[in-house]
Amino acid sequence: MDLTKKNHINALFGFYDQLLTEKQQQYLQYYFEDDFSIVEIANAESVSRQAVSDNINRAIELLEKYESLLHLQANFESRQVIENEVEEYINTHYKSDDVLKLMVQKLLNTEMDN
């Protein structure tokens, strides 16, 4: 699996991990975060390589399905782009407007809390 795909799955996992079974969460954590091989996971869990592979593939399919329905990760990335553009615009055109900067910061912090 290439690095781009791995990063994508990690990002989805951050949004949808609680929608997976505990085993799926654990296998994905082993595989993507801890960089275990299928064989190492199978040995650690005392299951077959096929069971690990099936669970990982099923979990990835579920993450992709949840994203296609809910778009949480895509919306997050879109908001980040807009936030960066707003911040850059303010820094370029309103360098000395501390009130505006504070208002934007409050808005961003409120959005992160939700």
C-alpha positions as CSV (number, residue, x, y, z in Angstrom):
1,M,0.0,0.0,0.0
2,D,1.4,3.4,-1.0
3,L,2.0,6.2,1.4
4,T,-0.9,8.3,0.0
5,K,-3.4,5.6,0.5
6,K,-2.0,4.8,4.0
7,N,-2.4,8.5,5.0
8,H,-5.9,8.6,3.6
9,I,-6.9,5.5,5.6
10,N,-5.3,7.0,8.8
11,A,-7.3,10.2,8.3
12,L,-10.6,8.3,7.8
13,F,-9.7,6.2,10.9
14,G,-9.5,9.4,12.9
15,F,-13.0,10.3,12.0
16,Y,-14.8,6.9,11.9
17,D,-12.8,4.6,14.2
18,Q,-15.6,4.4,16.8
19,L,-17.9,3.0,14.1
20,L,-15.7,-0.1,13.7
21,T,-15.6,-3.2,15.9
22,E,-12.9,-3.3,18.5
23,K,-11.1,-6.0,16.5
24,Q,-11.2,-3.9,13.4
25,Q,-9.9,-0.9,15.3
26,Q,-7.1,-3.0,16.8
27,Y,-6.1,-4.5,13.5
28,L,-6.0,-1.2,11.8
29,Q,-4.0,0.3,14.6
30,Y,-1.5,-2.5,14.4
31,Y,-1.3,-2.3,10.6
32,F,-1.3,1.5,10.0
33,E,-0.1,3.1,13.2
34,D,2.3,0.4,14.6
35,D,3.4,-0.8,11.1
36,F,2.9,-4.5,11.9
37,S,2.7,-6.9,9.0
38,I,-0.3,-9.2,8.6
39,V,1.8,-12.1,9.9
40,E,2.9,-10.1,13.0
41,I,-0.7,-9.2,13.7
42,A,-1.8,-12.8,13.2
43,N,0.8,-14.0,15.6
44,A,0.0,-11.3,18.2
45,E,-3.7,-12.1,18.1
46,S,-3.3,-15.9,17.6
47,V,-5.5,-15.9,14.5
48,S,-4.9,-16.8,10.9
49,R,-3.4,-14.4,8.4
50,Q,-6.6,-14.6,6.4
51,A,-8.7,-13.5,9.4
52,V,-6.4,-10.5,9.8
53,S,-6.4,-9.6,6.1
54,D,-10.2,-10.0,5.9
55,N,-10.8,-7.8,8.9
56,I,-8.4,-5.1,7.7
57,N,-10.0,-5.1,4.2
58,R,-13.5,-5.0,5.6
59,A,-12.6,-2.2,8.0
60,I,-11.1,-0.2,5.1
61,E,-14.2,-0.7,3.0
62,L,-16.3,0.5,5.9
63,L,-14.2,3.6,6.4
64,E,-14.6,4.4,2.7
65,K,-18.3,3.8,2.9
66,Y,-18.8,6.0,5.9
67,E,-16.8,8.8,4.2
68,S,-18.9,8.4,1.0
69,L,-22.0,8.9,3.1
70,L,-20.9,11.5,5.7
71,H,-18.0,13.3,4.1
72,L,-16.5,14.3,7.4
73,Q,-12.9,14.0,6.3
74,A,-13.5,15.8,3.0
75,N,-15.4,18.6,4.7
76,F,-12.7,19.0,7.3
77,E,-10.0,19.3,4.6
78,S,-12.2,21.9,2.7
79,R,-12.6,23.9,5.9
80,Q,-8.8,23.8,6.5
81,V,-8.2,25.3,3.0
82,I,-10.7,28.1,3.6
83,E,-9.3,28.8,7.1
84,N,-5.8,29.1,5.7
85,E,-7.0,31.4,2.9
86,V,-8.8,33.6,5.4
87,E,-5.8,33.7,7.7
88,E,-3.5,34.6,4.8
89,Y,-5.9,37.3,3.6
90,I,-6.1,38.9,7.1
91,N,-2.3,38.8,7.5
92,T,-1.9,40.4,4.1
93,H,-4.6,43.1,4.3
94,Y,-5.3,43.6,8.0
95,K,-2.0,43.0,9.7
96,S,-2.7,45.5,12.5
97,D,-6.3,44.6,13.1
98,D,-5.9,42.6,16.3
99,V,-9.7,42.5,16.9
100,L,-10.3,40.8,13.6
101,K,-7.6,38.3,14.2
102,L,-9.0,37.6,17.6
103,M,-12.5,37.1,16.2
104,V,-11.3,34.7,13.6
105,Q,-9.3,32.8,16.2
106,K,-12.4,32.5,18.4
107,L,-14.4,31.2,15.4
108,L,-11.8,28.6,14.6
109,N,-11.6,27.5,18.2
110,T,-15.4,27.2,18.4
111,E,-15.4,25.2,15.2
112,M,-12.8,22.8,16.6
113,D,-14.9,22.3,19.8
114,N,-17.8,21.1,17.7
